[in-house]
Amino acid sequence: MPAPTFRAATTADVPDLVTLVTSAYRGEASRAGWTTEADLLDGNRIVPEVLLADIARPRSRILLAGDGNALLGCAHVAEEDGAGYFGMFAVRPELQRGGLGRAILAEAERIAREDWRLPLMRMTVIDLRTELIAWYERRGYHRTGQTRPFPATDPRFGLPLRNDLRFAVLEKELP
């Protein structure tokens, strides 16, 4: 795969972003990749209102990875509490395991480190997602020992299929 091109999302990208993120995490389409949460959650992974707020706020960028006109992947990078925050990471399921995710993560880290001069990147990952956490650990992230509750009563982020979901907090220093 050639190197992707990156750009910041605009409000016009919101419908395509909802489709991409949903396909990577929910329903049968997500099972073509390895990032599926279909056995943990149903319903939404993201809704337009959240994307529009993330696009509009300062020091927040929805990063799009593309190839020509095709949207291949995305992530949200923002400043939160003096650190970079990485989230809403999605790669089209059929393209997963091809290096695109590593490229998106590296670009998000570059934005936090070079554009915003932040000392570290932080993220939250459902703690049951051990394979995904291991992927981040291979890229220099570590568990902080902190957890955060899953917003189980907020349908904007999904409907839990089990009652033991919570987030592990991961961090990486950005030299």
N, CA, C and O of each residue as an XYZ file, in Angstrom:
700
protein
N       0.840     -1.177      0.000
C       0.000      0.000      0.000
C       0.888      1.245      0.000
O       1.823      1.326      0.797
N       0.618      2.215     -0.875
C       1.397      3.453     -0.853
C       1.110      4.228      0.436
O       0.098      3.993      1.096
N       1.996      5.142      0.784
C       1.812      5.944      1.989
C       0.510      6.734      1.884
O       0.212      7.305      0.835
N      -0.255      6.766      2.956
C      -1.514      7.517      2.910
C      -1.252      9.019      2.947
O      -0.185      9.467      3.368
N      -2.227      9.775      2.505
C      -2.199     11.219      2.684
C      -3.057     11.535      3.902
O      -4.049     10.855      4.164
N      -2.671     12.567      4.641
C      -3.396     12.933      5.851
C      -3.977     14.325      5.695
O      -3.395     15.195      5.046
N      -5.139     14.517      6.304
C      -5.745     15.838      6.379
C      -6.704     15.857      7.556
O      -7.101     14.813      8.073
N      -7.066     17.055      7.965
C      -8.038     17.222      9.038
C      -9.449     17.111      8.463
O      -9.724     17.604      7.369
N     -10.326     16.469      9.200
C     -11.717     16.328      8.774
C     -12.431     17.666      8.849
O     -12.090     18.540      9.646
N     -13.424     17.794      7.998
C     -14.338     18.936      8.040
C     -15.740     18.401      8.318
O     -15.956     17.190      8.358
N     -16.667     19.294      8.505
C     -18.041     18.863      8.760
C     -18.592     18.030      7.604
O     -19.447     17.169      7.817
N     -18.118     18.273      6.396
C     -18.591     17.506      5.237
C     -18.178     16.032      5.311
O     -18.783     15.191      4.647
N     -17.153     15.710      6.111
C     -16.666     14.336      6.231
C     -17.447     13.496      7.245
O     -17.264     12.280      7.306
N     -18.303     14.120      8.030
C     -18.958     13.427      9.137
C     -19.713     12.165      8.707
O     -19.522     11.129      9.343
N     -20.552     12.183      7.675
C     -21.258     10.947      7.311
C     -20.297      9.795      6.972
O     -20.524      8.658      7.387
N     -19.232     10.085      6.227
C     -18.267      9.043      5.882
C     -17.516      8.550      7.110
O     -17.190      7.367      7.200
N     -17.240      9.435      8.051
C     -16.565      9.037      9.289
C     -17.435      8.091     10.118
O     -16.940      7.087     10.628
N     -18.712      8.399     10.254
C     -19.619      7.521     11.000
C     -19.614      6.134     10.366
O     -19.548      5.129     11.074
N     -19.684      6.071      9.044
C     -19.680      4.782      8.337
C     -18.376      4.034      8.570
O     -18.395      2.842      8.878
N     -17.248      4.716      8.426
C     -15.950      4.071      8.610
C     -15.785      3.528     10.025
O     -15.448      2.358     10.205
N     -16.018      4.364     11.023
C     -15.800      3.953     12.414
C     -16.745      2.817     12.795
O     -16.341      1.876     13.478
N     -17.986      2.899     12.361
C     -18.937      1.827     12.645
C     -18.483      0.521     12.001
O     -18.571     -0.535     12.628
N     -18.000      0.576     10.760
C     -17.580     -0.658     10.067
C     -16.379     -1.308     10.740
O     -16.208     -2.523     10.651
N     -15.547     -0.520     11.410
C     -14.360     -1.077     12.064
C     -14.670     -1.705     13.415
O     -13.896     -2.538     13.888
N     -15.782     -1.331     14.052
C     -16.038     -1.769     15.425
C     -17.342     -2.517     15.653
O     -17.430     -3.302     16.597
N     -18.343     -2.305     14.834
C     -19.666     -2.855     15.128
C     -20.179     -3.726     13.981
O     -19.848     -3.510     12.815
N     -20.982     -4.700     14.343
C     -21.688     -5.502     13.366
C     -20.797     -6.489     12.631
O     -19.599     -6.599     12.895
N     -21.409     -7.194     11.714
C     -20.712     -8.256     10.972
C     -19.569     -7.738     10.121
O     -18.547     -8.411      9.992
N     -19.719     -6.543      9.532
C     -18.653     -5.991      8.684
C     -17.355     -5.856      9.466
O     -16.272     -6.027      8.907
N     -17.456     -5.547     10.762
C     -16.250     -5.349     11.577
C     -15.461     -6.633     11.775
O     -14.270     -6.581     12.083
N     -16.092     -7.769     11.606
C     -15.404     -9.053     11.828
C     -14.370     -9.367     10.744
O     -13.574    -10.293     10.902
N     -14.374     -8.610      9.653
C     -13.347     -8.788      8.614
C     -11.984     -8.311      9.104
O     -10.958     -8.699      8.545
N     -11.960     -7.482     10.131
C     -10.714     -7.000     10.721
C     -10.521     -7.588     12.098
O     -11.278     -8.462     12.521
N      -9.506     -7.110     12.800
C      -9.242     -7.659     14.131
C      -9.612     -6.686     15.253
O      -9.420     -7.003     16.427
N     -10.138     -5.509     14.910
C     -10.473     -4.523     15.930
C     -11.941     -4.568     16.350
O     -12.381     -3.701     17.106
N     -12.688     -5.521     15.897
C     -14.115     -5.568     16.186
C     -14.410     -5.568     17.684
O     -13.687     -6.159     18.485
N     -15.495     -4.887     18.028
C     -16.030     -4.932     19.382
C     -17.428     -5.540     19.353
O     -18.201     -5.375     20.296
N     -17.750     -6.244     18.269
C     -19.106     -6.754     18.055
C     -19.563     -7.715     19.149
O     -20.765     -7.860     19.371
N     -18.636     -8.371     19.831
C     -19.030     -9.276     20.910
C     -19.167     -8.553     22.248
O     -19.645     -9.130     23.225
N     -18.746     -7.292     22.290
C     -18.792     -6.521     23.532
C     -19.877     -5.451     23.523
O     -20.485     -5.156     24.551
N     -20.112     -4.873     22.338
C     -21.021     -3.735     22.227
C     -21.860     -3.828     20.970
O     -21.453     -4.413     19.967
N     -23.031     -3.243     21.046
C     -23.906     -3.099     19.891
C     -24.204     -1.606     19.757
O     -23.772     -0.804     20.585
N     -24.927     -1.249     18.737
C     -25.319      0.150     18.587
C     -24.211      1.007     18.014
O     -23.349      0.523     17.281
N     -24.240      2.280     18.353
C     -23.312      3.271     17.808
C     -21.898      3.073     18.325
O     -21.696      2.594     19.441
N     -20.930      3.440     17.513
C     -19.555      3.628     17.991
C     -19.260      5.119     18.072
O     -18.469      5.567     18.901
N     -19.908      5.875     17.197
C     -19.766      7.330     17.191
C     -21.029      7.904     16.554
O     -21.682      7.249     15.741
N     -21.355      9.111     16.929
C     -22.525      9.794     16.353
C     -22.082     11.141     15.803
O     -21.078     11.693     16.253
N     -22.813     11.673     14.842
C     -22.421     12.945     14.220
C     -22.205     14.084     15.211
O     -21.281     14.880     15.039
N     -23.032     14.177     16.237
C     -22.917     15.289     17.185
C     -21.553     15.308     17.874
O     -20.977     16.377     18.074
N     -21.040     14.148     18.233
C     -19.730     14.068     18.888
C     -18.635     14.479     17.909
O     -17.721     15.220     18.271
N     -18.726     14.001     16.675
C     -17.734     14.373     15.664
C     -17.734     15.876     15.405
O     -16.673     16.496     15.330
N     -18.909     16.454     15.270
C     -18.996     17.891     15.012
C     -18.378     18.700     16.156
O     -17.702     19.701     15.917
N     -18.609     18.271     17.381
C     -18.014     18.954     18.534
C     -16.491     18.809     18.527
O     -15.776     19.764     18.827
N     -15.996     17.619     18.185
C     -14.545     17.393     18.142
C     -13.886     18.207     17.022
O     -12.774     18.706     17.193
N     -14.558     18.341     15.894
C     -14.022     19.140     14.783
C     -13.971     20.618     15.175
O     -13.037     21.327     14.799
N     -14.957     21.079     15.918
C     -15.076     22.504     16.227
C     -14.168     22.972     17.364
O     -13.791     24.143     17.395
N     -13.812     22.102     18.286
C     -13.083     22.596     19.463
C     -11.604     22.829     19.171
O     -11.021     22.177     18.305
N     -11.007     23.763     19.903
C      -9.584     24.062     19.706
C      -8.707     22.883     20.107
O      -9.072     22.085     20.970
N      -7.544     22.787     19.465
C      -6.552     21.741     19.752
C      -7.197     20.358     19.744
O      -6.979     19.535     20.634
N      -7.985     20.140     18.721
C      -8.658     18.870     18.496
C      -8.709     18.670     16.992
O      -9.092     19.577     16.253
N      -8.329     17.504     16.544
C      -8.311     17.237     15.108
C      -8.776     15.806     14.862
O      -8.286     14.861     15.481
N      -9.733     15.668     13.943
C     -10.070     14.350     13.430
C      -9.152     14.155     12.234
O      -9.298     14.821     11.208
N      -8.222     13.253     12.374
C      -7.208     12.989     11.361
C      -7.741     11.945     10.389
O      -8.155     10.858     10.792
N      -7.726     12.286      9.113
C      -8.177     11.363      8.077
C      -6.971     10.846      7.303
O      -6.066     11.608      6.962
N      -6.968      9.550      7.029
C      -5.961      8.927      6.174
C      -6.665      8.479      4.912
O      -7.677      7.779      4.962
N      -6.119      8.891      3.778
C      -6.767      8.550      2.526
C      -5.794      8.154      1.448
O      -4.575      8.241      1.598
N      -6.378      7.718      0.359
C      -5.643      7.339     -0.841
C      -6.475      7.877     -1.998
O      -7.440      7.238     -2.418
N      -6.114      9.028     -2.508
C      -6.970      9.663     -3.512
C      -8.232     10.157     -2.839
O      -8.170     10.935     -1.887
N      -9.370      9.714     -3.325
C     -10.641     10.137     -2.750
C     -11.188      9.177     -1.706
O     -12.222      9.458     -1.100
N     -10.520      8.052     -1.479
C     -11.040      7.036     -0.562
C     -10.585      7.302      0.871
O      -9.403      7.538      1.117
N     -11.524      7.264      1.812
C     -11.223      7.355      3.236
C     -10.851      5.961      3.730
O     -11.670      5.043      3.683
N      -9.618      5.804      4.201
C      -9.103      4.493      4.604
C      -9.036      4.312      6.110
O      -9.164      3.195      6.612
N      -8.838      5.404      6.831
C      -8.706      5.308      8.276
C      -8.818      6.682      8.903
O      -8.825      7.699      8.210
N      -8.906      6.699     10.236
C      -9.035      7.958     10.951
C      -8.626      7.786     12.405
O      -8.463      6.668     12.893
N      -8.466      8.899     13.077
C      -8.243      8.931     14.521
C      -8.564     10.336     15.000
O      -8.519     11.298     14.233
N      -8.885     10.435     16.269
C      -9.074     11.727     16.898
C      -7.854     11.997     17.760
O      -7.477     11.160     18.581
N      -7.240     13.142     17.585
C      -6.126     13.572     18.423
C      -6.503     14.946     18.977
O      -6.990     15.816     18.254
N      -6.266     15.116     20.272
C      -6.653     16.368     20.921
C      -5.738     16.613     22.110
O      -5.001     15.726     22.542
N      -5.800     17.815     22.621
C      -5.121     18.106     23.877
C      -6.136     17.991     24.997
O      -7.202     18.604     24.952
N      -5.793     17.194     26.007
C      -6.625     17.049     27.196
C      -5.712     17.005     28.410
O      -4.813     16.167     28.490
N      -5.942     17.895     29.342
C      -5.185     17.931     30.599
C      -3.677     17.994     30.373
O      -2.916     17.331     31.077
N      -3.243     18.789     29.393
C      -1.821     18.987     29.146
C      -1.119     17.852     28.430
O       0.108     17.844     28.337
N      -1.881     16.890     27.922
C      -1.310     15.755     27.182
C      -2.095     15.567     25.895
O      -3.206     16.075     25.746
N      -1.504     14.836     24.977
C      -2.244     14.459     23.790
C      -3.229     13.363     24.150
O      -2.959     12.544     25.029
N      -4.356     13.345     23.483
C      -5.329     12.256     23.642
C      -5.540     11.638     22.271
O      -5.750     12.345     21.286
N      -5.484     10.315     22.216
C      -5.663      9.570     20.974
C      -6.897      8.697     21.119
O      -7.011      7.939     22.082
N      -7.812      8.793     20.183
C      -9.030      7.990     20.258
C      -9.694      7.870     18.900
O      -9.178      8.350     17.891
N     -10.849      7.219     18.893
C     -11.657      6.998     17.692
C     -10.805      6.520     16.514
O     -10.961      6.982     15.384
N      -9.928      5.612     16.801
C      -8.974      5.077     15.834
C      -9.670      4.001     15.018
O     -10.188      3.034     15.578
N      -9.687      4.159     13.708
C     -10.363      3.168     12.863
C      -9.640      3.033     11.529
O      -9.184      4.015     10.944
N      -9.548      1.797     11.068
C      -9.025      1.460      9.745
C     -10.055      0.545      9.100
O     -10.598     -0.346      9.753
N     -10.321      0.766      7.824
C     -11.274     -0.121      7.134
C     -10.898     -1.569      7.413
O      -9.731     -1.936      7.278
N     -11.865     -2.402      7.802
C     -11.553     -3.766      8.227
C     -10.710     -4.567      7.238
O      -9.812     -5.302      7.649
N     -10.984     -4.436      5.956
C     -10.244     -5.227      4.968
C      -8.806     -4.744      4.786
O      -8.003     -5.428      4.151
N      -8.473     -3.584      5.331
C      -7.112     -3.039      5.218
C      -6.299     -3.210      6.500
O      -5.119     -2.863      6.542
N      -6.930     -3.741      7.539
C      -6.216     -3.917      8.800
C      -5.100     -4.942      8.643
O      -5.186     -5.862      7.829
N      -4.065     -4.765      9.430
C      -2.844     -5.583      9.431
C      -1.921     -5.269      8.252
O      -1.025     -6.051      7.935
N      -2.145     -4.116      7.600
C      -1.303     -3.754      6.468
C      -0.375     -2.575      6.720
O       0.311     -2.128      5.800
N      -0.339     -2.061      7.945
C       0.558     -0.955      8.269
C      -0.093      0.411      8.317
O       0.526      1.369      8.781
N      -1.323      0.526      7.853
C      -1.993      1.828      7.851
C      -2.213      2.335      9.270
O      -2.034      3.523      9.537
N      -2.593      1.457     10.172
C      -2.813      1.868     11.557
C      -1.553      2.446     12.186
O      -1.612      3.457     12.885
N      -0.419      1.810     11.939
C       0.854      2.332     12.468
C       1.128      3.729     11.923
O       1.602      4.599     12.654
N       0.830      3.949     10.639
C       1.055      5.260     10.027
C       0.136      6.319     10.639
O       0.573      7.446     10.874
N      -1.116      5.979     10.896
C      -2.057      6.927     11.499
C      -1.619      7.271     12.921
O      -1.619      8.441     13.305
N      -1.251      6.265     13.698
C      -0.796      6.499     15.062
C       0.447      7.391     15.069
O       0.544      8.312     15.879
N       1.389      7.123     14.176
C       2.611      7.928     14.104
C       2.295      9.381     13.749
O       2.907     10.293     14.305
N       1.357      9.610     12.841
C       0.988     10.975     12.476
C       0.288     11.675     13.636
O       0.528     12.859     13.872
N      -0.558     10.977     14.352
C      -1.218     11.569     15.520
C      -0.183     11.943     16.578
O      -0.272     13.011     17.184
N       0.791     11.076     16.802
C       1.856     11.381     17.763
C       2.677     12.585     17.296
O       3.078     13.418     18.108
N       2.925     12.675     15.998
C       3.671     13.816     15.455
C       2.925     15.120     15.710
O       3.532     16.116     16.103
N       1.619     15.120     15.491
C       0.808     16.320     15.726
C       0.918     16.746     17.188
O       1.158     17.918     17.478
N       0.744     15.807     18.098
C       0.808     16.133     19.524
C       2.201     16.630     19.917
O       2.330     17.593     20.673
N       3.221     15.982     19.411
C       4.604     16.308     19.780
C       5.102     17.587     19.101
O       5.628     18.474     19.773
N       4.945     17.691     17.794
C       5.541     18.798     17.038
C       4.622     20.009     16.910
O       5.060     21.140     17.116
N       3.363     19.787     16.575
C       2.460     20.921     16.363
C       2.003     21.537     17.689
O       1.889     22.758     17.801
N       1.745     20.694     18.686
C       1.192     21.187     19.941
C       2.193     21.131     21.097
O       1.887     21.600     22.193
N       3.389     20.566     20.871
C       4.454     20.508     21.891
C       3.995     19.850     23.194
O       4.275     20.354     24.282
N       3.295     18.734     23.078
C       2.795     18.019     24.260
C       3.777     16.924     24.653
O       4.394     16.314     23.779
N       3.935     16.661     25.942
C       4.963     15.723     26.408
C       4.596     14.252     26.308
O       5.480     13.395     26.299
N       3.308     13.947     26.232
C       2.913     12.531     26.162
C       1.577     12.379     25.479
O       0.817     13.336     25.329
N       1.304     11.147     25.067
C       0.016     10.792     24.464
C      -0.666      9.834     25.427
O      -0.039      8.947     26.006
N      -1.960     10.038     25.578
C      -2.770      9.208     26.471
C      -3.954      8.675     25.669
O      -4.413      9.305     24.716
N      -4.428      7.523     26.069
C      -5.616      6.939     25.434
C      -6.334      6.050     26.427
O      -5.783      5.678     27.464
N      -7.563      5.716     26.101
C      -8.308      4.733     26.879
C      -8.719      3.610     25.937
O      -9.133      3.845     24.802
N      -8.596      2.378     26.440
C      -8.931      1.185     25.660
C      -9.741      0.269     26.570
O      -9.397      0.095     27.739
N     -10.797     -0.310     26.050
C     -11.564     -1.272     26.849
C     -10.590     -2.337     27.348
O      -9.894     -2.968     26.552
N     -10.542     -2.533     28.648
C      -9.496     -3.383     29.225
C      -9.601     -4.854     28.826
O      -8.632     -5.599     28.972
N     -10.745     -5.279     28.333
C     -10.882     -6.658     27.842
C     -10.229     -6.852     26.481
O     -10.077     -7.988     26.030
N      -9.841     -5.770     25.819
C      -9.240     -5.820     24.485
C      -7.729     -6.070     24.598
O      -6.925     -5.224     24.206
N      -7.359     -7.217     25.126
C      -5.948     -7.505     25.415
C      -5.075     -7.510     24.157
O      -3.926     -7.071     24.208
N      -5.598     -7.996     23.039
C      -4.818     -8.012     21.800
C      -4.535     -6.584     21.323
O      -3.438     -6.291     20.847
N      -5.518     -5.708     21.451
C      -5.341     -4.321     21.050
C      -4.372     -3.604     22.001
O      -3.511     -2.848     21.550
N      -4.505     -3.833     23.293
C      -3.578     -3.235     24.255
C      -2.158     -3.708     23.974
O      -1.221     -2.912     24.041
N      -1.981     -4.983     23.661
C      -0.647     -5.500     23.326
C      -0.090     -4.799     22.079
O       1.109     -4.530     22.010
N      -0.946     -4.503     21.097
C      -0.507     -3.785     19.894
C       0.038     -2.411     20.282
O       1.093     -2.001     19.799
N      -0.681     -1.699     21.154
C      -0.201     -0.390     21.615
C       1.084     -0.529     22.434
O       1.983      0.304     22.314
N       1.180     -1.555     23.251
C       2.395     -1.753     24.049
C       3.609     -1.971     23.151
O       4.704     -1.510     23.474
N       3.432     -2.658     22.043
C       4.539     -2.845     21.100
C       4.960     -1.523     20.453
O       6.039     -1.441     19.868
N       4.127     -0.501     20.551
C       4.429      0.817     20.003
C       4.825      1.809     21.089
O       4.823      3.019     20.865
N       5.166      1.287     22.273
C       5.712      2.124     23.331
C       4.740      2.595     24.395
O       5.146      3.308     25.313
N       3.486      2.226     24.307
C       2.505      2.625     25.320
C       2.579      1.673     26.507
O       3.000      0.524     26.370
N       2.167      2.159     27.666
C       2.108      1.307     28.855
C       0.839      1.632     29.643
O       0.323      2.749     29.600
N       0.363      0.630     30.354
C      -0.787      0.842     31.233
C      -0.346      1.706     32.405
O       0.736      1.511     32.959
N      -1.179      2.651     32.774
C      -0.863      3.524     33.907
C      -1.331      2.928     35.236
O      -0.929      3.391     36.303
N      -2.176      1.909     35.169
C      -2.791      1.373     36.371
C      -4.134      2.028     36.664
O      -4.871      1.571     37.537
N      -4.454      3.095     35.941
C      -5.734      3.776     36.115
C      -6.784      3.141     35.204
O      -6.470      2.632     34.128
N      -8.011      3.181     35.652
C      -9.136      2.760     34.817
C     -10.191      3.860     34.867
O     -10.211      4.692     35.774
N     -11.050      3.837     33.882
C     -12.176      4.769     33.830
C     -13.425      3.964     33.507
O     -13.352      2.950     32.813
N     -14.561      4.407     34.003
C     -15.793      3.663     33.720
C     -16.195      3.791     32.258
O     -15.934      4.808     31.614
N     -16.828      2.755     31.749
C     -17.390      2.812     30.399
C     -18.728      3.541     30.497
O     -19.486      3.302     31.437
N     -19.035      4.435     29.536
C     -20.305      5.168     29.595
C     -21.478      4.280     29.187
O     -22.094      4.490     28.143
N     -21.775      3.300     30.012
C     -22.750      2.253     29.681
C     -24.156      2.785     29.466
O     -24.970      2.123     28.822
N     -24.456      3.952     29.986
C     -25.811      4.485     29.835
C     -25.902      5.547     28.754
O     -26.943      6.184     28.599
N     -24.819      5.747     28.000
C     -24.810      6.760     26.939
C     -24.819      6.064     25.579
O     -23.771      5.613     25.117
N     -25.980      5.970     24.931
C     -26.081      5.227     23.671
C     -25.290      5.832     22.516
O     -25.179      5.211     21.459
N     -24.735      7.037     22.697
C     -23.894      7.626     21.639
C     -22.640      6.794     21.402
O     -22.038      6.872     20.331
N     -22.238      5.991     22.400
C     -20.981      5.256     22.311
C     -21.170      3.740     22.319
O     -20.189      2.998     22.384
N     -22.390      3.280     22.256
C     -22.635      1.853     22.175
C     -23.489      1.330     23.304
O     -23.646      1.961     24.350
N     -24.032      0.161     23.059
C     -24.869     -0.526     24.031
C     -24.117     -1.772     24.487
O     -23.969     -2.718     23.714
N     -23.639     -1.786     25.736
C     -22.853     -2.923     26.222
C     -23.639     -4.227     26.171
O     -24.823     -4.274     26.504
N     -22.952     -5.283     25.747
C     -23.528     -6.623     25.735
C     -23.121     -7.397     26.983
O     -23.531     -8.541     27.178
N     -22.304     -6.758     27.832
C     -21.891     -7.333     29.108
C     -21.723     -6.197     30.102
O     -21.608     -5.036     29.711
N     -21.707     -6.528     31.379
C     -21.718     -5.476     32.394
C     -20.355     -5.215     33.044
O     -20.289     -4.550     34.078
N     -19.279     -5.721     32.463
C     -17.959     -5.556     33.077
C     -17.005     -4.706     32.237
O     -15.788     -4.859     32.342
N     -17.541     -3.818     31.412
C     -16.685     -3.002     30.562
C     -16.147     -1.798     31.324
O     -16.879     -1.123     32.048
N     -14.866     -1.546     31.148
C     -14.216     -0.351     31.681
C     -13.012     -0.068     30.788
O     -12.588     -0.914     30.001
N     -12.478      1.131     30.926
C     -11.330      1.537     30.133
C     -10.050      1.434     30.947
O     -10.017      1.809     32.118
N      -9.002      0.927     30.323
C      -7.647      1.023     30.848
C      -7.038      2.291     30.251
O      -7.271      2.597     29.082
N      -6.265      3.026     31.041
C      -5.596      4.228     30.571
C      -4.163      3.834     30.180
O      -3.432      3.235     30.969
N      -3.784      4.182     28.951
C      -2.427      3.931     28.447
C      -1.771      5.255     28.150
O      -2.442      6.222     27.788
N      -0.433      5.304     28.305
C       0.327      6.514     28.011
C       1.636      6.167     27.330
O       2.149      5.053     27.433
N       2.159      7.176     26.625
C       3.477      7.076     26.005
C       4.123      8.459     26.020
O       3.495      9.446     25.638
N       5.366      8.527     26.457
C       6.091      9.802     26.384
C       6.398     10.100     24.931
O       6.700      9.195     24.154
N       6.322     11.366     24.567
C       6.594     11.810     23.203
C       7.914     12.587     23.210
O       7.919     13.793     23.457
N       9.030     11.906     22.940
C      10.341     12.587     22.991
C      10.497     13.633     21.906
O      11.538     14.284     21.822
